[in-house]
Amino acid sequence: MKHKMAISIGIILLAVIGMLVFIVVYYTTQFSLSLKGPEEMTVGLYSVYQDPGVEAKKGGKDISAQAKVTGKVDTSKPGEYQVKYRMGTLAAERTVIVSNEMNPRLILADGEWAAEMMLGEEFEEPGYEAYDENGKDISGRVVVSEIDFKKAGRHTIDYTVSDDAGNTTKVSRVVKIAPNKDYKSPGLPICMYHYVYDEDDPPADLKKRYGNYISQQDLSEELEWLNEEGYYYPSWEEVRAYIDGELLLPEKSIVLCFDDGAASFLEYGIPVLEKYKVPATCFMITSYDGEEKIASYQSDYVNYESHSHDMHKGGGKIGHGGIFTALSKDKALADLNTSIKICGGGDAFAYPFGDYNKNSRDTVEEAGFLCAVTTEYGKAHPGDDPMLLPRVRMSEGQSLERFIGMVAPKMQQKQKR
């Protein structure tokens, strides 16, 4: 019995050994992995390290791109770094030494930190110098990354220079941009539309809607002009950052809004927006079949935001008599939360009839909206109350020239409010 067991164990061991031999032979004959470049290399401080890589083959076919690489070389810190490569059971390793000296040398005036500046201010380059290992001035070869300080916060400028030997050094300067609500801005037009119709089939109530209709033809003309002029259509998140002095918008920026979520806009307005690929916000009164309308009229160019759930009706004593200003905070907040849920988002809110007081304004903010718009006329500027933004009313029959006159940027110093 013991003899048979010994034989069985021996067979198993032979099988295992045979398998191991097969694996070794297979990998040594089918796979190969070798370093490209030296096993140990030295690079300068802040150099642009380019990994030479490895050469890996399987059955004579180059599979170098499949090699797994681990280890990171931080050229901003002198020291010794290990870069490891693996392909199956094969492995290779390279040592990279980062020296204390730059080659070439790249020196930034004022060091790596520039003075803090305000959003909207022009950056003044403090200067830089570059020299190769022989002391030759190669400052003229320095390439500076593009500067685009349109957001408050921390920004980085990269400076890169290469010498005749192909050595490259890159250093960076950090610039801190502080928010600024007082820079010169032409203002942001937030346009207020309502209903849309076809001139060839005008609605019966065309003259009973206080000029709140616009024809498909006029709307098309306006959108075509906006696109030809290269207008930018910011999101509500960008609008809020602009109002807070944290973002520079292009001078030619505009926001399009269609209030109420009427069937005329859904049926006639959305196709025009889609034709010209112009995004807009539909402020939906969600108690007016809002859920069904939103589900039926989904579009890449329309986002639905709240015009309240059931507060677009009378009952108040402020402005046009909207009920919002007369409701308790709890009831108003419940209404807003319902509309947010139906709309699927709560970035922006339009006050019903444009009516508001301090309590309604604060309730809108508590509901979590980024912005809220009124019916007060004007363009929005940095420093405005984000919960009480003015708008530019669009009227039935307006000419393209009038539209241009209302929305085109007119640069002027923002007046303190």
DOMARBA-132521 format. One line per field, with one value per residue (C-alpha): x, y, z; residue in three letters. Coordinates in steps of 0.25 Angstrom, whole numbers, plus 5000, padded with zeros to 4 digits. Layout:
BEGIN
X (X:...)
Y (Y:...)
Z (Z:...)
resn (ALA:...)
//
This chain:
BEGIN
X (5000:5011:5019:5007:5005:5019:5018:5006:5013:5024:5015:5009:5022:5027:5015:5017:5031:5027:5017:5027:5037:5027:5023:5038:5041:5028:5030:5045:5042:5029:5031:5043:5044:5056:5058:5060:5071:5080:5076:5080:5079:5080:5071:5071:5063:5049:5053:5042:5044:5041:5041:5049:5040:5042:5042:5033:5030:5021:5024:5032:5020:5023:5014:5021:5009:5003:5014:5009:5018:5018:5026:5026:5037:5035:5046:5042:5048:5063:5064:5065:5052:5049:5041:5036:5031:5024:5019:5013:5024:5035:5039:5050:5053:5060:5066:5064:5072:5067:5079:5079:5082:5074:5079:5076:5073:5060:5058:5045:5045:5038:5039:5027:5017:5012:5004:4989:4981:4966:4957:4957:4970:4981:4993:5006:5018:5029:5039:5048:5062:5068:5082:5088:5099:5110:5104:5098:5085:5074:5062:5057:5054:5044:5030:5019:5006:4993:4988:4973:4969:4954:4951:4954:4963:4977:4983:4997:5006:5016:5029:5037:5051:5060:5075:5082:5085:5070:5069:5056:5052:5038:5035:5022:5017:5004:4995:4983:4971:4962:4947:4943:4929:4933:4940:4935:4924:4914:4904:4897:4883:4874:4863:4848:4839:4826:4818:4822:4813:4814:4811:4803:4794:4792:4785:4772:4777:4789:4785:4780:4793:4799:4810:4815:4815:4827:4826:4834:4839:4844:4850:4858:4863:4868:4875:4881:4887:4892:4899:4905:4911:4917:4908:4911:4900:4904:4898:4891:4903:4912:4901:4903:4918:4917:4908:4917:4929:4936:4935:4937:4927:4929:4924:4914:4907:4892:4881:4868:4856:4842:4832:4819:4822:4811:4807:4810:4825:4826:4820:4826:4837:4845:4847:4853:4863:4867:4868:4878:4884:4882:4879:4868:4861:4846:4840:4829:4817:4817:4802:4798:4801:4815:4820:4813:4818:4832:4832:4826:4835:4849:4860:4875:4873:4862:4864:4852:4852:4842:4831:4825:4816:4803:4806:4804:4790:4784:4783:4794:4794:4808:4811:4801:4795:4802:4799:4814:4816:4804:4807:4814:4828:4825:4814:4823:4834:4826:4821:4835:4840:4829:4832:4847:4844:4835:4845:4856:4865:4865:4876:4867:4853:4844:4835:4820:4816:4829:4824:4833:4836:4847:4840:4838:4852:4858:4849:4854:4868:4865:4859:4873:4872:4885:4878:4864:4858:4848:4841:4849:4856:4871:4883:4889:4903:4913:4909:4894:4885:4885:4871:4866:4872:4866:4862:4860:4845:4843:4830:4822:4825:4839:4849:4862:4868:4861:4865:4880:4879:4873:4883:4896:4907:4909:4922:4920:4925:4916:4909:4909:4895)
Y (5000:5010:5006:5009:5022:5026:5023:5032:5043:5041:5042:5054:5061:5057:5063:5076:5077:5074:5085:5095:5091:5093:5107:5111:5106:5112:5126:5126:5122:5130:5142:5152:5165:5174:5189:5200:5209:5208:5200:5213:5227:5241:5252:5267:5274:5278:5270:5265:5250:5241:5226:5219:5207:5192:5183:5171:5160:5148:5137:5148:5158:5172:5173:5184:5193:5182:5182:5187:5198:5202:5213:5228:5238:5251:5260:5272:5264:5259:5244:5230:5224:5210:5207:5193:5186:5172:5163:5150:5144:5152:5165:5176:5189:5202:5212:5227:5236:5251:5260:5273:5281:5286:5283:5292:5302:5310:5321:5328:5342:5343:5328:5318:5327:5340:5350:5348:5355:5358:5351:5360:5366:5365:5356:5362:5352:5354:5348:5336:5332:5319:5314:5301:5293:5302:5315:5319:5327:5320:5328:5331:5316:5316:5312:5317:5310:5317:5326:5326:5331:5331:5325:5328:5319:5313:5312:5307:5313:5303:5308:5298:5299:5289:5290:5285:5271:5269:5271:5277:5285:5289:5297:5303:5316:5316:5328:5330:5337:5343:5345:5359:5365:5378:5376:5382:5374:5377:5368:5355:5356:5345:5345:5343:5337:5330:5325:5321:5320:5318:5330:5322:5317:5328:5324:5330:5336:5343:5357:5353:5349:5362:5361:5348:5341:5340:5333:5322:5330:5342:5332:5325:5338:5341:5328:5328:5342:5337:5325:5334:5343:5332:5334:5325:5318:5317:5307:5311:5307:5316:5327:5326:5326:5338:5345:5342:5348:5334:5332:5341:5338:5342:5356:5349:5340:5339:5330:5327:5324:5320:5322:5313:5301:5304:5294:5304:5305:5290:5288:5300:5305:5292:5288:5302:5300:5287:5292:5302:5294:5305:5301:5307:5306:5303:5308:5298:5300:5286:5285:5288:5273:5276:5262:5257:5269:5267:5252:5255:5266:5262:5269:5271:5286:5288:5286:5287:5296:5301:5311:5306:5294:5301:5315:5321:5327:5339:5340:5350:5365:5368:5372:5364:5357:5344:5334:5331:5344:5340:5326:5321:5316:5302:5301:5309:5300:5288:5293:5296:5282:5276:5284:5281:5266:5266:5275:5266:5277:5290:5299:5311:5316:5327:5334:5333:5346:5352:5354:5352:5358:5355:5342:5336:5340:5333:5321:5319:5320:5309:5300:5300:5307:5313:5324:5330:5340:5351:5359:5372:5377:5377:5369:5361:5366:5360:5364:5363:5355:5341:5339:5352:5353:5362:5358:5364:5362:5357:5362:5358:5365:5370:5372:5366:5379:5381:5368:5371:5384:5378:5366:5371:5374:5389:5390:5400:5400:5393:5403:5400:5396)
Z (5000:5004:4991:4983:4990:4988:4973:4972:4979:4970:4957:4963:4965:4952:4946:4954:4950:4935:4936:4942:4931:4920:4926:4927:4913:4907:4913:4909:4895:4893:4902:4903:4911:4910:4914:4904:4908:4920:4933:4941:4936:4942:4939:4943:4953:4947:4934:4925:4927:4916:4919:4908:4911:4908:4896:4898:4888:4888:4877:4869:4870:4876:4888:4896:4898:4906:4917:4930:4936:4951:4958:4956:4954:4961:4955:4964:4976:4975:4978:4973:4966:4961:4949:4948:4935:4935:4924:4929:4938:4932:4939:4937:4945:4942:4952:4950:4958:4959:4961:4969:4957:4945:4931:4924:4936:4936:4946:4948:4953:4966:4968:4966:4973:4966:4973:4975:4965:4963:4953:4941:4943:4932:4936:4936:4933:4944:4934:4933:4929:4923:4921:4915:4922:4916:4921:4908:4909:4903:4909:4895:4894:4906:4902:4912:4913:4909:4919:4921:4934:4933:4947:4961:4968:4966:4952:4947:4936:4930:4925:4916:4909:4902:4899:4887:4893:4894:4909:4914:4926:4931:4943:4947:4953:4962:4960:4970:4964:4974:4972:4967:4965:4961:4947:4935:4928:4918:4925:4922:4915:4921:4911:4915:4904:4906:4894:4880:4867:4852:4844:4834:4845:4855:4868:4872:4885:4878:4882:4895:4901:4904:4893:4899:4886:4876:4862:4858:4847:4856:4866:4855:4850:4864:4867:4853:4857:4870:4864:4853:4863:4871:4884:4896:4904:4918:4928:4941:4948:4940:4942:4957:4956:4947:4957:4969:4962:4960:4945:4933:4922:4907:4904:4894:4904:4905:4913:4906:4915:4911:4923:4926:4918:4909:4898:4887:4892:4893:4879:4871:4879:4882:4867:4865:4876:4871:4857:4861:4872:4883:4897:4905:4918:4919:4933:4935:4943:4947:4952:4938:4933:4935:4937:4924:4916:4921:4918:4904:4900:4904:4896:4896:4895:4906:4921:4930:4942:4952:4950:4963:4964:4967:4971:4957:4961:4969:4984:4988:4989:4983:4969:4960:4972:4971:4983:4985:4994:5002:5006:5018:5017:5019:5008:4998:5001:4999:4985:4981:4985:4977:4964:4966:4966:4954:4946:4950:4954:4962:4956:4953:4957:4951:4960:4956:4950:4955:4969:4981:4994:5004:5010:4996:4992:5004:5002:4988:4993:5004:4993:4987:4974:4968:4962:4961:4951:4952:4941:4944:4932:4930:4928:4940:4945:4955:4969:4966:4976:4969:4974:4968:4954:4944:4930:4916:4911:4897:4890:4878:4865:4870:4858:4858:4859:4872:4877:4874:4881:4894:4895:4888:4898:4902:4910:4922:4936:4945:4955:4970:4975)
resn (MET:LYS:HIS:LYS:MET:ALA:ILE:SER:ILE:GLY:ILE:ILE:LEU:LEU:ALA:VAL:ILE:GLY:MET:LEU:VAL:PHE:ILE:VAL:VAL:TYR:TYR:THR:THR:GLN:PHE:SER:LEU:SER:LEU:LYS:GLY:PRO:GLU:GLU:MET:THR:VAL:GLY:LEU:TYR:SER:VAL:TYR:GLN:ASP:PRO:GLY:VAL:GLU:ALA:LYS:LYS:GLY:GLY:LYS:ASP:ILE:SER:ALA:GLN:ALA:LYS:VAL:THR:GLY:LYS:VAL:ASP:THR:SER:LYS:PRO:GLY:GLU:TYR:GLN:VAL:LYS:TYR:ARG:MET:GLY:THR:LEU:ALA:ALA:GLU:ARG:THR:VAL:ILE:VAL:SER:ASN:GLU:MET:ASN:PRO:ARG:LEU:ILE:LEU:ALA:ASP:GLY:GLU:TRP:ALA:ALA:GLU:MET:MET:LEU:GLY:GLU:GLU:PHE:GLU:GLU:PRO:GLY:TYR:GLU:ALA:TYR:ASP:GLU:ASN:GLY:LYS:ASP:ILE:SER:GLY:ARG:VAL:VAL:VAL:SER:GLU:ILE:ASP:PHE:LYS:LYS:ALA:GLY:ARG:HIS:THR:ILE:ASP:TYR:THR:VAL:SER:ASP:ASP:ALA:GLY:ASN:THR:THR:LYS:VAL:SER:ARG:VAL:VAL:LYS:ILE:ALA:PRO:ASN:LYS:ASP:TYR:LYS:SER:PRO:GLY:LEU:PRO:ILE:CYS:MET:TYR:HIS:TYR:VAL:TYR:ASP:GLU:ASP:ASP:PRO:PRO:ALA:ASP:LEU:LYS:LYS:ARG:TYR:GLY:ASN:TYR:ILE:SER:GLN:GLN:ASP:LEU:SER:GLU:GLU:LEU:GLU:TRP:LEU:ASN:GLU:GLU:GLY:TYR:TYR:TYR:PRO:SER:TRP:GLU:GLU:VAL:ARG:ALA:TYR:ILE:ASP:GLY:GLU:LEU:LEU:LEU:PRO:GLU:LYS:SER:ILE:VAL:LEU:CYS:PHE:ASP:ASP:GLY:ALA:ALA:SER:PHE:LEU:GLU:TYR:GLY:ILE:PRO:VAL:LEU:GLU:LYS:TYR:LYS:VAL:PRO:ALA:THR:CYS:PHE:MET:ILE:THR:SER:TYR:ASP:GLY:GLU:GLU:LYS:ILE:ALA:SER:TYR:GLN:SER:ASP:TYR:VAL:ASN:TYR:GLU:SER:HIS:SER:HIS:ASP:MET:HIS:LYS:GLY:GLY:GLY:LYS:ILE:GLY:HIS:GLY:GLY:ILE:PHE:THR:ALA:LEU:SER:LYS:ASP:LYS:ALA:LEU:ALA:ASP:LEU:ASN:THR:SER:ILE:LYS:ILE:CYS:GLY:GLY:GLY:ASP:ALA:PHE:ALA:TYR:PRO:PHE:GLY:ASP:TYR:ASN:LYS:ASN:SER:ARG:ASP:THR:VAL:GLU:GLU:ALA:GLY:PHE:LEU:CYS:ALA:VAL:THR:THR:GLU:TYR:GLY:LYS:ALA:HIS:PRO:GLY:ASP:ASP:PRO:MET:LEU:LEU:PRO:ARG:VAL:ARG:MET:SER:GLU:GLY:GLN:SER:LEU:GLU:ARG:PHE:ILE:GLY:MET:VAL:ALA:PRO:LYS:MET:GLN:GLN:LYS:GLN:LYS:ARG)
//
